[in-house]
């Protein structure tokens, strides 16, 4: 049976993207900059949301459009896919974390859910407004998270395999590599074999 990984899990496993995020991903707009969002579909039909921080909306729009077209994707109108994503507070824990104990402590702290990830790490979901409080309680109880952030999470997964999956990953990585892109979200669930072929 072929394993699949969500785009969010693939991003977390990719050390290059993790390093870039720590150097400015998730940043807020500075003076003269604005946050702009683009929505569309990858070559296999998965939903994609691209958030950028820029001082030149026209330049970044052209760069994002070029990547979509080059890889067989299509930009959509505002709101075309963003409804497929929820804004959540997300904390992650490494494989080997005591799932039962983490779940008990997290729910007592006010978390909304505890979810095992594809790579057997653990994700704790919380209301974005409660993230700092839940994280503080978990840390105090011995569960300091590896990461804690407000992010977008796909409400449903869109399974991809074969060449469509490989092309989608190439497009998502090309978008992520653009200088002014802050985050790339997708509901793509990628076949593991496609990651090796990209």
C-alpha positions as CSV (number, residue, x, y, z in Angstrom):
1,X,0.0,0.0,0.0
2,X,1.4,3.4,-1.0
3,X,1.8,6.0,1.7
4,X,0.7,9.6,1.3
5,X,1.9,12.7,3.1
6,X,0.1,16.1,3.3
7,X,1.9,19.1,1.9
8,X,2.1,20.5,5.5
9,X,4.0,17.5,6.6
10,X,6.3,17.6,3.6
11,X,7.1,21.2,4.4
12,X,8.0,20.4,8.1
13,X,10.3,17.5,7.0
14,X,12.1,19.7,4.5
15,X,15.0,21.4,6.4
16,X,15.6,24.0,3.7
17,X,12.0,25.3,4.1
18,X,12.2,25.1,7.8
19,X,15.4,27.2,7.8
20,X,13.8,29.8,5.4
21,X,10.7,30.0,7.6
22,X,12.8,30.7,10.7
23,X,14.6,33.5,8.7
24,X,11.4,35.4,7.9
25,X,8.5,33.2,6.9
26,X,5.4,34.1,8.8
27,X,6.6,37.7,9.0
28,X,4.2,40.6,9.2
29,X,4.3,43.4,6.6
30,X,6.7,46.2,7.3
31,X,6.6,49.8,6.3
32,X,5.5,50.1,2.7
33,X,4.6,46.4,2.5
34,X,1.3,44.6,2.3
35,X,0.1,41.1,2.7
36,X,-1.4,39.7,-0.5
37,X,-3.0,36.3,-1.1
38,X,-3.3,34.3,-4.3
39,X,-5.5,31.3,-4.8
40,X,-5.7,28.6,-7.4
41,X,-5.3,25.0,-8.3
42,X,-2.2,22.8,-8.9
43,X,-1.8,20.7,-12.1
44,X,-3.6,17.8,-10.4
45,X,-6.5,19.8,-9.1
46,X,-5.4,20.4,-5.5
47,X,-6.2,23.7,-3.9
48,X,-3.3,26.2,-3.3
49,X,-3.2,29.4,-1.3
50,X,-0.1,31.6,-1.6
51,X,0.5,34.4,1.0
52,X,3.1,37.0,0.1
53,X,4.5,40.1,1.9
54,X,5.5,42.7,-0.8
55,X,6.0,46.3,-1.6
56,X,5.1,45.7,-5.2
57,X,1.8,43.8,-5.7
58,X,2.3,43.8,-9.5
59,X,5.7,42.2,-9.4
60,X,4.8,39.4,-7.0
61,X,1.5,38.7,-8.9
62,X,3.5,38.2,-12.1
63,X,6.0,35.9,-10.3
64,X,3.2,33.8,-8.8
65,X,1.2,33.6,-12.0
66,X,4.3,32.5,-13.9
67,X,5.0,29.6,-11.5
68,X,1.4,28.5,-11.7
69,X,1.4,28.5,-15.5
70,X,4.8,27.0,-15.9
71,X,3.8,24.0,-13.9
72,X,0.3,23.5,-15.3
73,X,-1.6,25.1,-12.5
74,X,-4.3,27.8,-12.7
75,X,-4.8,30.9,-10.7
76,X,-8.4,31.5,-9.4
77,X,-10.4,34.4,-8.1
78,X,-10.2,35.6,-4.5
79,X,-12.1,33.2,-2.3
80,X,-12.0,30.4,-4.9
81,X,-10.2,27.9,-2.6
82,X,-9.6,29.7,0.7
83,X,-12.8,28.4,2.1
84,X,-11.2,24.9,2.1
85,X,-8.7,26.0,4.8
86,X,-9.2,26.7,8.5
87,X,-7.0,29.1,10.5
88,X,-5.6,27.2,13.5
89,X,-3.1,27.3,16.3
90,X,-0.7,24.4,15.6
91,X,1.9,22.9,17.9
92,X,4.1,19.9,16.8
93,X,5.8,17.2,18.8
94,X,8.4,14.6,17.6
95,X,7.7,10.9,16.9
96,X,7.9,9.0,20.2
97,X,5.9,11.5,22.2
98,X,3.5,9.8,24.6
99,X,0.3,10.2,22.6
100,X,-2.2,9.2,25.4
101,X,-0.6,11.5,27.9
102,X,-0.2,14.4,25.5
103,X,-3.8,14.1,24.5
104,X,-4.9,14.2,28.2
105,X,-2.8,17.2,29.0
106,X,-3.6,19.1,25.8
107,X,-7.4,18.7,26.2
108,X,-7.2,19.8,29.8
109,X,-5.2,22.9,28.6
110,X,-8.0,23.8,26.2
111,X,-6.7,22.4,22.9
112,X,-9.3,21.4,20.3
113,X,-7.7,18.2,19.0
114,X,-4.6,16.1,19.1
115,X,-3.7,14.4,15.7
116,X,-1.0,11.9,14.8
117,X,0.8,13.1,11.7
118,X,1.9,11.0,8.7
119,X,5.5,10.6,10.1
120,X,4.1,9.6,13.6
121,X,4.8,13.0,15.0
122,X,2.0,14.6,16.9
123,X,0.0,17.8,16.2
124,X,-2.0,19.7,18.8
125,X,-4.6,22.1,17.4
126,X,-6.0,25.1,19.3
127,X,-8.0,28.1,18.7
128,X,-5.5,30.8,17.4
129,X,-6.5,33.2,20.2
130,X,-5.7,30.5,22.8
131,X,-2.5,29.3,21.3
132,X,-0.1,31.0,23.7
133,X,-2.2,29.9,26.8
134,X,-2.4,26.3,25.6
135,X,1.4,26.2,24.8
136,X,2.3,27.7,28.2
137,X,0.2,25.0,30.0
138,X,1.7,22.2,27.9
139,X,5.2,23.4,28.4
140,X,4.6,23.7,32.1
141,X,3.4,20.1,32.1
142,X,6.5,18.8,30.3
143,X,5.3,19.0,26.7
144,X,7.2,21.9,25.1
145,X,6.4,21.9,21.4
146,X,9.0,21.7,18.6
147,X,7.0,24.4,16.8
148,X,4.1,26.6,17.6
149,X,2.4,28.9,15.1
150,X,-0.9,30.2,13.7
151,X,-1.3,28.6,10.3
152,X,-3.8,27.4,7.8
153,X,-4.9,23.7,7.7
154,X,-6.8,22.1,4.9
155,X,-10.3,21.0,6.0
156,X,-10.2,18.0,3.5
157,X,-7.3,16.3,1.7
158,X,-7.0,15.9,-2.0
159,X,-5.2,12.7,-2.9
160,X,-2.6,12.8,-5.7
161,X,-0.4,10.2,-7.2
162,X,1.9,9.6,-10.2
163,X,3.0,12.5,-12.5
164,X,0.2,14.8,-11.2
165,X,1.6,14.5,-7.7
166,X,5.2,15.0,-8.8
167,X,4.2,18.1,-10.9
168,X,2.2,19.5,-8.0
169,X,5.1,19.2,-5.6
170,X,7.5,20.9,-8.1
171,X,5.0,23.8,-8.4
172,X,4.5,24.1,-4.6
173,X,8.3,24.1,-4.0
174,X,8.8,26.7,-6.8
175,X,6.2,29.0,-5.2
176,X,7.8,28.5,-1.7
177,X,11.2,29.5,-3.1
178,X,10.0,32.9,-4.3
179,X,11.6,35.6,-2.1
180,X,8.4,37.5,-1.2
181,X,6.3,34.4,-0.5
182,X,5.6,34.0,3.2
183,X,3.6,30.7,3.1
184,X,2.2,28.2,0.7
185,X,-0.8,26.1,1.7
186,X,-2.3,23.2,-0.2
187,X,-4.8,20.4,0.5
188,X,-2.6,18.1,-1.6
189,X,-2.0,14.6,-0.1
190,X,1.0,13.4,-2.0
191,X,2.0,9.8,-2.8
192,X,5.4,9.2,-1.3
193,X,6.8,7.7,-4.5
194,X,6.0,11.0,-6.3
195,X,8.4,12.8,-3.9
196,X,11.3,10.6,-5.1
197,X,10.4,11.3,-8.8
198,X,10.2,15.1,-8.6
